[in-house]
Amino acid sequence: MNWKTRLGAGVTALAAVLGAVTAPAATAAPVTALAAPDISLANIKTHLNQLQAIANNNGGTRSARGGGYAASVSYVENLLKNAGYTTTRQTCTSCLGQSQNLIAEWPQGDASQVIMLGAHLDSVSAGPGINDNGSGSASILEVALTLARTNPAMAKRVRFAWWADEESGLVGSKYYVGTLSGTERAKIKTYLNFDMIGSKNWGYFVYDDVASIKAIFDEYFAAIGIPTEGDSEGDGRSDHASFKNAGIPVGGLATGAGDIKSSAQAQKWGGTAGAPFDNCYHRACDTTSNIPDTPLEKNSDAIGYALWKLAVAAPQGNDFSVSLNPAAGTVQPGQSLQVTVSTATTSGSAQPISLAASGLPAGATAAFSPATVQSGGSSTLTITTSSTTPTGTFPVTVTADGADADHTATYALGVGSSSCAPVTNSTRLDIPDYPGAAVSSTANVAGCARNASGTTKVEVHITHTYRGDLVIDLVAPDGSAYRLKSSSSDSTPNLDTTYTVNAASEAANGAWRLQIRDAGPADTGYLSSWTLTV
């Protein structure tokens, strides 16, 4: 876990696909939903032992900056390839050491409907990270191998991911989501994240971002008599945030990190009140001895349960569709527009649907009237911009969170005229090493008859072996310079950042320059592209 940021129908069909599973006689009827196969705790512990051995051979860590992470990727990938998965290594150019995300897809099911499961595979440099996050990584690995062994008929496509460099700020997952086209992003119907599911002083936390996804996990835990809580400690701190910010419905599990277990929680789950959920969080003692069997086994079976329910069972039960009319529109800064959000019940009974919007540009707000509808009903979405809202085209995601299903629709919001649209210069520009002179790249803005905004955006992509050396300025057409970045001791390679500048006093039209100087010796690089949104 990164330190910087803080059941519907289908059970009978599952049993038919996987073979009958007999529930204990004393258990209530809902446990018939446990038709998903058992996820082997022994196999998960074997994976964890391998990750521990990898750390032992690499200075006691599996950090993204060293060989321990690369060896972890190789171990996971080899097992998946042998099981029949299609695997891809994605080099993350913004990650420490340009480490790689590992993506594995089971080649069955509807490719336009993807259920994705992920966990970060890196550790902090202080220790081997066997709970954070060998636990999530090993669990979804065994879930993936179990899926391959049982080979059920698939209704949807399943994709697994092991993320690089989460510990530096969710870098690997952000990079992956950022590379997805709008079409590919829309195929991901649900992303499930598992970060620290074997804490020694454990709790049972379920992400509460989307009610219908949370309900699937809660249903499993209720069937085995375990109460859960929403996960507030993990909000924004793990890789699901990268997907949530892109408008993709998310869910997941955790057992706690550095937060303190309360007396009420100790009474509910056992363990020690007044102590952290994981006393070895981000420490060298986060080894295989730091993980008890109970939470690891329960959470792993819950993951298998959710996956079988979401991807294996034939789609049926209560469902609906959502559409927008119109699907696109343009306003000038300071104006508003309205969109009709229509829903329709496509199977089963009507259900309540909560509406929300994400992906709005700065200074813009969204309001639904009403904010909750029954499927078959409609709502009016009003998007209001401010005078400082930047111009350009923005994909706004409307999320319809139903009681039994979730769907999204995308609205293309245009702000301002096309002549004020973002300008990109993707010509490579080499940056000479210190004491070389400053170099600059130009972006020409024409036909934008107004001043730049107070939230002018400068998106910069630089490949460099020591980004702390870089001094970057935005130079306006009249020669005024706006400092974007000063030199520092940041030894991280590469720079993929968007800066915000108050350039409201500058005329938008003219030749804007991104000026770069290397203020330190021995490291080199180049500007690959930059985009100016006035």
C-alpha positions as a printed NumPy array, in Angstrom:
array([[  0.   ,   0.   ,   0.   ],
       [  1.347,   3.397,  -0.974],
       [  2.145,   5.771,   1.874],
       [  1.63 ,   9.083,   0.073],
       [ -2.136,   9.324,  -0.327],
       [ -4.549,   8.412,   1.94 ],
       [-25.666, -11.035,  -4.993],
       [-27.908, -11.282,  -7.399],
       [-28.9  , -14.345,  -9.49 ],
       [-26.572, -16.812, -11.153],
       [-25.728, -19.168,  -8.289],
       [-27.577, -22.121,  -9.789],
       [-25.807, -21.628, -13.099],
       [-22.465, -21.583, -11.303],
       [-23.153, -24.9  ,  -9.648],
       [-24.125, -26.419, -12.985],
       [-20.866, -25.253, -14.563],
       [-18.515, -26.216, -11.763],
       [-20.279, -29.242, -10.3  ],
       [-22.389, -29.434,  -7.205],
       [-20.86 , -28.117,  -3.984],
       [-22.618, -29.24 ,  -0.844],
       [-23.005, -26.621,   1.879],
       [-22.714, -27.601,   5.527],
       [-26.119, -28.625,   6.869],
       [-26.096, -25.979,   9.593],
       [-25.451, -23.124,   7.166],
       [-28.239, -20.957,   5.772],
       [-29.266, -21.119,   2.127],
       [-27.119, -18.193,   0.844],
       [-23.956, -20.322,   1.16 ],
       [-24.99 , -22.149,  -2.021],
       [-23.328, -19.17 ,  -3.717],
       [-19.977, -20.64 ,  -2.644],
       [-19.964, -22.834,  -5.771],
       [-16.67 , -21.232,  -6.789],
       [-13.79 , -23.653,  -6.139],
       [-11.661, -23.398,  -3.018],
       [ -8.551, -21.284,  -3.45 ],
       [ -5.649, -23.317,  -2.044],
       [ -4.055, -21.682,   0.996],
       [ -1.088, -24.053,   0.7  ],
       [ -0.407, -22.88 ,  -2.854],
       [ -0.67 , -19.228,  -1.861],
       [  1.863, -19.813,   0.912],
       [  4.174, -21.458,  -1.632],
       [  4.016, -18.284,  -3.719],
       [  4.74 , -16.168,  -0.653],
       [  7.749, -18.33 ,   0.215],
       [  9.06 , -17.779,  -3.313],
       [  8.641, -14.019,  -2.991],
       [ 10.466, -14.124,   0.336],
       [ 13.326, -16.078,  -1.265],
       [ 13.508, -13.537,  -4.076],
       [ 13.791, -10.713,  -1.552],
       [ 16.454, -12.62 ,   0.395],
       [ 18.509, -12.863,  -2.8  ],
       [ 18.117,  -9.166,  -3.57 ],
       [ 19.134,  -7.293,  -0.463],
       [ 15.991,  -8.088,   1.499],
       [ 13.596,  -6.198,  -0.756],
       [ 11.442,  -6.464,  -3.884],
       [ 11.417,  -2.718,  -4.51 ],
       [ 10.744,  -1.513,  -8.054],
       [ 14.203,   0.037,  -8.112],
       [ 16.038,  -3.317,  -7.864],
       [ 16.332,  -6.872,  -9.098],
       [ 13.864,  -8.232,  -6.553],
       [ 10.935,  -6.754,  -8.415],
       [ 12.073,  -8.038, -11.808],
       [ 12.546, -11.537, -10.374],
       [  9.041, -11.373,  -8.86 ],
       [  7.598, -10.539, -12.284],
       [  9.426, -13.49 , -13.857],
       [  8.157, -15.902, -11.199],
       [  4.52 , -14.867, -11.648],
       [  4.726, -14.711, -15.445],
       [  6.211, -18.19 , -15.852],
       [  3.384, -19.796, -13.872],
       [  0.747, -17.913, -15.842],
       [  2.249, -18.735, -19.232],
       [  2.409, -22.419, -18.362],
       [ -1.267, -22.267, -17.31 ],
       [ -2.336, -20.904, -20.704],
       [ -2.603, -17.171, -20.062],
       [ -1.715, -14.536, -22.609],
       [  0.828, -12.385, -20.775],
       [  2.209,  -8.938, -21.548],
       [  4.978,  -7.008, -19.881],
       [  4.323,  -3.288, -20.099],
       [  7.386,  -1.126, -19.516],
       [  6.344,   1.79 , -17.331],
       [  8.567,   4.662, -18.429],
       [  7.563,   6.786, -15.441],
       [  8.258,   4.008, -12.889],
       [ 11.435,   3.579, -10.871],
       [ 13.982,   1.839, -13.081],
       [ 11.35 ,   1.752, -15.848],
       [  9.997,  -1.367, -14.145],
       [  7.253,  -3.383, -15.792],
       [  3.573,  -4.018, -15.187],
       [  2.588,  -7.634, -15.809],
       [ -0.8  ,  -8.156, -17.495],
       [ -2.336, -11.633, -17.961],
       [ -5.593, -12.395, -19.77 ],
       [ -7.573, -15.632, -19.831],
       [ -8.434, -16.107, -23.526],
       [-12.147, -16.9  , -23.089],
       [-15.305, -14.885, -22.548],
       [-16.681, -11.707, -24.075],
       [-13.678,  -9.464, -24.815],
       [-15.887,  -6.383, -24.724],
       [-16.712,  -7.039, -21.056],
       [-13.578,  -7.264, -18.925],
       [-13.449,  -8.064, -15.218],
       [-10.009,  -7.006, -14.017],
       [ -8.204,  -7.986, -10.811],
       [ -4.994,  -6.338,  -9.685],
       [ -2.395,  -6.128,  -6.932],
       [  0.904,  -4.306,  -6.702],
       [  3.914,  -6.601,  -6.827],
       [  6.568,  -4.208,  -5.542],
       [  7.601,  -3.705,  -1.922],
       [  9.116,  -0.76 ,  -0.129],
       [ 12.917,  -0.723,  -0.046],
       [ 12.902,  -1.328,   3.726],
       [ 11.726,  -4.946,   3.528],
       [ 10.434,  -7.873,   1.451],
       [  6.787,  -6.735,   1.551],
       [  5.212, -10.151,   2.082],
       [  1.941,  -8.695,   3.361],
       [  2.379,  -5.395,   1.487],
       [  1.814,  -6.647,  -1.076],
       [  2.912, -10.223,  -1.549],
       [ -0.411, -11.215,   0.021],
       [ -2.579,  -9.654,  -2.681],
       [ -0.177, -10.666,  -5.462],
       [  0.047, -14.313,  -4.377],
       [ -3.692, -14.573,  -3.827],
       [ -4.759, -13.328,  -7.253],
       [ -2.015, -15.48 ,  -8.793],
       [ -3.559, -18.581,  -7.242],
       [ -7.056, -17.423,  -8.213],
       [ -5.806, -17.092, -11.797],
       [ -4.234, -20.562, -11.727],
       [ -7.436, -22.015, -10.22 ],
       [ -9.456, -20.474, -13.038],
       [ -7.135, -22.111, -15.564],
       [ -7.289, -25.507, -13.843],
       [-11.083, -25.592, -13.574],
       [-11.574, -23.967, -17.009],
       [-15.279, -23.071, -16.625],
       [-17.373, -21.596, -19.408],
       [-16.838, -17.84 , -19.271],
       [-19.439, -15.125, -19.709],
       [-16.874, -12.309, -19.542],
       [-13.172, -11.846, -20.162],
       [-10.903, -11.921, -17.099],
       [ -7.696,  -9.898, -16.902],
       [ -5.178,  -9.91 , -14.068],
       [ -2.508,  -7.296, -13.364],
       [  0.532,  -7.078, -11.124],
       [  1.516,  -3.415, -10.796],
       [  4.955,  -1.878, -10.707],
       [  6.022,   0.968,  -8.416],
       [  2.844,   1.414,  -6.397],
       [  4.919,   2.475,  -3.441],
       [  6.107,   5.657,  -5.193],
       [  2.57 ,   6.873,  -5.799],
       [  0.532,   4.267,  -7.743],
       [  2.84 ,   4.913, -10.699],
       [  2.451,   1.604, -12.559],
       [ -1.347,   1.516, -12.494],
       [ -1.586,   5.205, -13.403],
       [  0.66 ,   4.544, -16.383],
       [ -1.464,   1.588, -17.518],
       [ -4.756,   3.453, -17.266],
       [ -3.207,   6.448, -19.011],
       [ -2.238,   4.315, -22.021],
       [ -5.757,   2.932, -22.536],
       [ -7.792,   4.32 , -25.395],
       [-11.34 ,   5.374, -24.634],
       [-12.584,   2.198, -26.295],
       [-10.326,  -0.076, -24.252],
       [-11.111,   1.748, -21.033],
       [-14.848,   1.292, -21.649],
       [-14.376,  -2.485, -21.929],
       [-13.276,  -2.713, -18.278],
       [-16.577,  -3.121, -16.452],
       [-15.107,  -3.712, -12.985],
       [-11.658,  -3.407, -11.419],
       [-10.997,  -5.272,  -8.151],
       [ -7.928,  -4.407,  -6.074],
       [ -6.23 ,  -6.445,  -3.348],
       [ -3.57 ,  -4.721,  -1.253],
       [ -2.614,  -6.21 ,   2.134],
       [ -5.07 ,  -9.059,   2.801],
       [ -2.995, -10.937,   5.395],
       [ -2.361,  -8.448,   8.223],
       [ -1.344, -10.049,  11.516],
       [ -3.832,  -8.079,  13.678],
       [ -6.406,  -8.258,  10.907],
       [ -9.784,  -6.761,  10.168],
       [-12.108,  -7.481,   7.255],
       [-12.441,  -4.341,   5.145],
       [-14.412,  -4.124,   1.895],
       [-14.014,  -1.181,  -0.474],
       [-17.273,   0.784,  -0.443],
       [-16.819,   2.851,  -3.615],
       [-19.583,   0.987,  -5.507],
       [-22.43 ,  -0.493,  -3.472],
       [-23.249,  -3.378,  -5.823],
       [-19.614,  -4.562,  -5.919],
       [-19.27 ,  -4.286,  -2.152],
       [-22.479,  -6.338,  -1.828],
       [-20.85 ,  -9.312,  -3.576],
       [-18.02 ,  -9.499,  -1.044],
       [-20.343,  -8.779,   1.879],
       [-22.6  , -11.618,   0.727],
       [-19.67 , -14.039,   0.864],
       [-18.544, -12.935,   4.314],
       [-22.104, -12.935,   5.666],
       [-22.487, -16.533,   4.452],
       [-19.522, -17.593,   6.626],
       [-20.511, -15.391,   9.584],
       [-17.876, -12.65 ,   9.322],
       [-18.897,  -8.972,   9.703],
       [-17.133,  -6.401,   7.508],
       [-16.464,  -2.669,   7.466],
       [-15.838,  -0.173,   4.69 ],
       [-12.186,   0.52 ,   3.946],
       [-11.438,   4.144,   4.851],
       [ -7.697,   3.677,   5.443],
       [ -7.12 ,   2.554,   1.87 ],
       [ -9.084,   5.346,   0.135],
       [ -6.897,   6.785,  -2.616],
       [ -3.842,   4.919,  -1.366],
       [ -3.763,   1.918,  -3.674],
       [ -4.084,   1.115,  -7.355],
       [ -7.891,   1.118,  -7.52 ],
       [ -7.655,   4.927,  -7.338],
       [ -6.101,   4.99 , -10.831],
       [ -9.172,   3.196, -12.215],
       [-11.706,   5.068, -10.097],
       [-10.338,   8.382, -11.345],
       [-10.913,   7.16 , -14.914],
       [-14.582,   6.42 , -14.192],
       [-14.206,   2.62 , -13.92 ],
       [-16.251,   0.933, -11.136],
       [-13.912,  -0.425,  -8.448],
       [-13.985,  -2.744,  -5.441],
       [-11.59 ,  -4.727,  -3.303],
       [-10.503,  -6.091,   0.06 ],
       [ -7.964,  -5.242,   2.756],
       [ -7.085,  -6.3  ,   6.285],
       [ -5.561,  -3.016,   7.483],
       [ -2.174,  -1.329,   7.492],
       [ -0.848,   1.189,  10.012],
       [ -4.174,   2.297,  11.494],
       [ -4.96 ,   1.281,  15.073],
       [ -7.544,  -1.417,  15.812],
       [-10.308,  -0.097,  18.057],
       [-11.849,  -1.94 ,  20.989],
       [-15.062,  -2.403,  18.993],
       [-13.098,  -3.897,  16.118],
       [-11.198,  -6.231,  18.444],
       [-14.509,  -7.377,  19.906],
       [-15.822,  -7.968,  16.383],
       [-12.787,  -9.755,  14.862],
       [-10.499, -10.629,  17.745],
       [ -6.901,  -9.475,  17.945],
       [ -5.342,  -6.654,  19.932],
       [ -7.091,  -3.334,  20.475],
       [ -4.82 ,  -0.281,  20.502],
       [ -2.292,  -1.896,  18.164],
       [ -1.793,  -1.444,  14.399],
       [ -3.49 ,  -3.883,  12.061],
       [ -0.003,  -4.619,  10.706],
       [  2.797,  -3.763,  13.108],
       [  5.348,  -4.553,  10.361],
       [  3.806,  -2.206,   7.796],
       [  6.625,  -0.87 ,   5.579],
       [  9.261,  -2.474,   7.821],
       [ 11.905,  -5.162,   7.443],
       [  9.806,  -7.525,   9.59 ],
       [  7.134,  -7.791,   6.851],
       [  8.208, -11.37 ,   6.124],
       [  6.38 , -14.702,   5.757],
       [  6.168, -14.878,   9.562],
       [  4.078, -11.681,   9.463],
       [  1.068, -13.354,   7.79 ],
       [ -1.446, -15.566,   9.638],
       [ -3.423, -18.186,   7.723],
       [ -6.953, -17.129,   8.679],
       [ -7.373, -13.775,   6.916],
       [ -5.318, -14.902,   3.938],
       [ -7.54 , -17.958,   3.396],
       [-10.861, -16.146,   3.948],
       [ -9.985, -13.235,   1.686],
       [ -8.608, -15.456,  -1.079],
       [-11.803, -17.512,  -1.137],
       [-13.787, -14.254,  -1.21 ],
       [-11.815, -13.172,  -4.278],
       [-12.578, -16.447,  -6.024],
       [-16.237, -16.116,  -5.087],
       [-16.486, -12.619,  -6.525],
       [-14.667, -13.535,  -9.732],
       [-16.9  , -16.557, -10.392],
       [-19.979, -14.485,  -9.722],
       [-18.921, -11.596, -11.943],
       [-17.352, -13.462, -14.878],
       [-18.334, -17.131, -14.883],
       [-22.074, -17.07 , -14.173],
       [-24.239, -16.458, -17.212],
       [-25.591, -12.889, -17.148],
       [-29.094, -12.902, -15.746],
       [-31.197, -11.341, -13.021],
       [-31.937,  -7.632, -12.68 ],
       [-30.124,  -5.421, -15.162],
       [-30.522,  -2.097, -16.937],
       [-28.961,   0.155, -19.578],
       [-27.992,   3.828, -19.475],
       [-27.732,   6.333, -22.355],
       [-27.107,  10.062, -22.829],
       [-28.9  ,  12.464, -25.175],
       [-27.067,  14.248, -26.612],
       [-23.787,  12.361, -26.243],
       [-21.67 ,  15.475, -26.852],
       [-21.918,  19.243, -26.508],
       [-19.862,  22.435, -26.382],
       [-20.061,  25.504, -24.134],
       [-17.971,  28.606, -23.65 ],
       [-16.253,  29.05 , -20.26 ],
       [-18.805,  30.295, -17.735],
       [-21.78 ,  28.679, -19.482],
       [-23.758,  25.513, -18.728],
       [-25.525,  22.797, -20.688],
       [-28.005,  19.992, -19.993],
       [-27.993,  16.298, -20.889],
       [-30.821,  13.785, -20.554],
       [-29.725,  10.603, -18.773],
       [-32.083,   7.769, -19.725],
       [-32.226,   4.307, -18.182],
       [-34.133,   1.179, -19.186],
       [-34.707,  -2.132, -17.412],
       [-33.2  ,  -4.815, -19.663],
       [-33.93 ,  -7.885, -17.522],
       [-35.642,  -8.754, -14.26 ],
       [-37.159,  -6.07 , -12.104],
       [-36.529,  -2.337, -11.867],
       [-33.862,  -1.242,  -9.407],
       [-32.803,   2.069,  -7.815],
       [-29.857,   3.752,  -9.551],
       [-27.585,   6.447,  -8.111],
       [-25.998,   8.798, -10.65 ],
       [-22.575,  10.462, -10.486],
       [-20.159,  12.155, -12.904],
       [-16.357,  12.157, -13.069],
       [-13.692,  13.488, -15.423],
       [-14.902,  17.103, -15.33 ],
       [-12.364,  19.824, -16.195],
       [-11.201,  22.277, -13.547],
       [-13.862,  24.718, -12.443],
       [-16.76 ,  22.641, -13.791],
       [-19.498,  21.008, -11.72 ],
       [-22.186,  18.409, -12.426],
       [-25.653,  18.1  , -10.876],
       [-28.354,  15.481, -11.489],
       [-32.073,  16.13 , -11.091],
       [-33.015,  13.741,  -9.605],
       [-29.754,  12.133,  -8.383],
       [-31.45 ,   8.736,  -7.934],
       [-33.911,   7.093, -10.354],
       [-35.605,   3.729, -10.801],
       [-34.396,   1.9  , -13.905],
       [-36.747,   2.959, -16.674],
       [-36.667,   6.556, -15.438],
       [-34.568,   9.533, -16.545],
       [-32.651,  12.414, -15.005],
       [-31.345,  15.779, -16.224],
       [-27.605,  16.311, -15.912],
       [-26.528,  19.947, -15.767],
       [-22.832,  20.668, -16.356],
       [-21.773,  24.167, -15.353],
       [-18.38 ,  25.638, -16.244],
       [-16.645,  28.667, -14.754],
       [-14.783,  31.506, -16.397],
       [-11.512,  29.749, -15.563],
       [-12.474,  26.327, -16.954],
       [ -9.816,  25.433, -19.561],
       [-10.798,  24.928, -23.17 ],
       [-10.619,  21.566, -24.894],
       [-12.569,  18.331, -25.102],
       [-13.109,  16.327, -21.931],
       [-14.602,  12.787, -21.657],
       [-17.042,  12.996, -18.739],
       [-18.01 ,   9.596, -17.336],
       [-21.559,   9.198, -16.024],
       [-21.68 ,   6.28 , -13.575],
       [-25.031,   4.597, -12.916],
       [-24.665,   2.646,  -9.653],
       [-27.606,   0.247,  -9.437],
       [-28.613,  -2.03 ,  -6.598],
       [-27.778,  -5.132,  -8.689],
       [-25.628,  -3.838, -11.558],
       [-23.478,  -0.886, -12.621],
       [-23.057,   0.796, -15.994],
       [-21.31 ,   3.854, -17.388],
       [-21.794,   6.195, -20.346],
       [-19.41 ,   8.842, -21.69 ],
       [-20.274,  12.43 , -22.593],
       [-17.841,  14.423, -24.786],
       [-17.761,  17.885, -23.209],
       [-16.271,  20.631, -25.353],
       [-15.285,  23.889, -23.683],
       [-14.524,  26.863, -25.951],
       [-13.866,  26.816, -29.668],
       [-11.494,  24.425, -31.39 ],
       [ -9.071,  27.32 , -31.997],
       [ -8.391,  27.339, -28.248],
       [ -7.875,  23.589, -28.147],
       [ -4.713,  22.038, -26.649],
       [ -1.544,  22.318, -28.764],
       [  1.049,  19.521, -28.696],
       [  4.658,  19.5  , -29.879],
       [  5.904,  15.907, -30.091],
       [  9.243,  16.638, -31.788],
       [ 12.057,  15.11 , -29.762],
       [ 14.33 ,  17.698, -28.151],
       [ 17.643,  16.573, -26.659],
       [ 18.558,  18.243, -23.351],
       [ 22.328,  18.915, -23.164],
       [ 24.049,  17.946, -19.921],
       [ 25.263,  20.626, -17.514],
       [ 26.746,  23.153, -18.21 ],
       [ 24.94 ,  23.158, -21.549],
       [ 22.646,  25.996, -22.525],
       [ 18.875,  25.945, -22.061],
       [ 16.85 ,  24.575, -24.965],
       [ 13.236,  25.226, -25.864],
       [ 10.311,  23.7  , -27.76 ],
       [  7.537,  25.865, -29.26 ],
       [  3.756,  25.493, -29.282],
       [  1.897,  27.974, -31.494],
       [ -1.593,  29.1  , -30.457],
       [ -3.644,  30.919, -33.119],
       [ -7.269,  32.038, -33.421],
       [ -7.932,  32.05 , -29.673],
       [ -9.226,  35.598, -29.177],
       [ -8.891,  35.844, -25.42 ],
       [ -6.305,  35.662, -22.678],
       [ -4.93 ,  32.399, -21.386],
       [ -6.7  ,  31.08 , -18.308],
       [ -5.7  ,  31.168, -14.696],
       [ -5.426,  27.382, -14.867],
       [ -3.351,  27.02 , -18.019],
       [ -2.135,  23.42 , -18.228],
       [  1.364,  22.335, -19.292],
       [  1.681,  18.567, -19.738],
       [  5.352,  17.512, -19.949],
       [  6.887,  14.142, -20.89 ],
       [ 10.663,  13.929, -20.427],
       [ 12.938,  10.889, -20.412],
       [ 15.916,  11.648, -18.149],
       [ 18.17 ,   9.636, -15.843],
       [ 17.966,  12.172, -12.948],
       [ 14.979,  14.469, -13.119],
       [ 16.126,  16.48 , -10.136],
       [ 18.642,  18.196, -12.461],
       [ 15.909,  19.736, -14.597],
       [ 14.833,  23.381, -14.463],
       [ 11.704,  24.035, -16.569],
       [  9.98 ,  27.293, -17.5  ],
       [  6.949,  28.166, -19.6  ],
       [  7.737,  31.27 , -21.63 ],
       [  4.758,  33.296, -22.869],
       [  4.69 ,  35.   , -26.297],
       [  5.685,  38.326, -24.69 ],
       [  8.747,  36.752, -23.037],
       [  7.311,  36.41 , -19.516],
       [  8.618,  33.268, -17.864],
       [  6.656,  31.043, -15.479],
       [  8.746,  28.621, -13.423],
       [  7.278,  25.09 , -13.604],
       [ 10.073,  23.16 , -11.909],
       [ 13.267,  24.008, -10.06 ],
       [ 16.271,  21.73 ,  -9.591],
       [ 16.218,  19.36 ,  -6.617],
       [ 17.812,  16.214,  -5.196],
       [ 15.078,  13.989,  -6.666],
       [ 17.008,  11.049,  -8.167],
       [ 13.901,   9.507,  -9.768],
       [ 14.235,   9.039, -13.536],
       [ 11.855,  10.572, -16.085],
       [  9.175,  13.21 , -15.746],
       [  5.514,  12.764, -16.73 ],
       [  3.688,  15.635, -15.068],
       [  1.018,  18.252, -15.732],
       [  1.692,  21.712, -14.293],
       [ -0.935,  24.426, -13.708],
       [  0.015,  28.053, -14.366],
       [ -1.878,  31.285, -13.752],
       [ -1.291,  32.905, -17.135],
       [ -4.49 ,  34.957, -17.126],
       [ -2.57 ,  38.155, -17.876],
       [ -1.145,  36.717, -21.123],
       [ -2.738,  36.848, -24.574],
       [ -3.442,  33.277, -25.633],
       [ -2.335,  33.698, -29.247],
       [  1.323,  33.453, -30.114],
       [  4.41 ,  31.28 , -29.767],
       [  4.691,  29.702, -26.319],
       [  7.956,  27.99 , -25.404],
       [  8.821,  25.215, -22.972],
       [ 12.354,  26.031, -21.847],
       [ 14.488,  23.322, -20.214],
       [ 17.928,  23.558, -18.603],
       [ 20.047,  20.783, -17.023],
       [ 21.457,  22.157, -13.745],
       [ 23.555,  19.13 , -12.722],
       [ 26.307,  17.008, -14.285],
       [ 26.457,  13.367, -15.378],
       [ 22.834,  12.717, -16.396],
       [ 21.148,  13.255, -19.751],
       [ 17.781,  12.955, -21.44 ],
       [ 15.285,  14.416, -23.875],
       [ 11.85 ,  15.984, -24.151],
       [  9.537,  13.574, -25.975],
       [  6.428,  15.778, -26.062],
       [  4.556,  18.555, -24.327],
       [  0.985,  19.87 , -24.52 ],
       [ -0.214,  23.397, -23.784],
       [ -3.87 ,  24.053, -22.885],
       [ -4.396,  27.792, -22.628]])
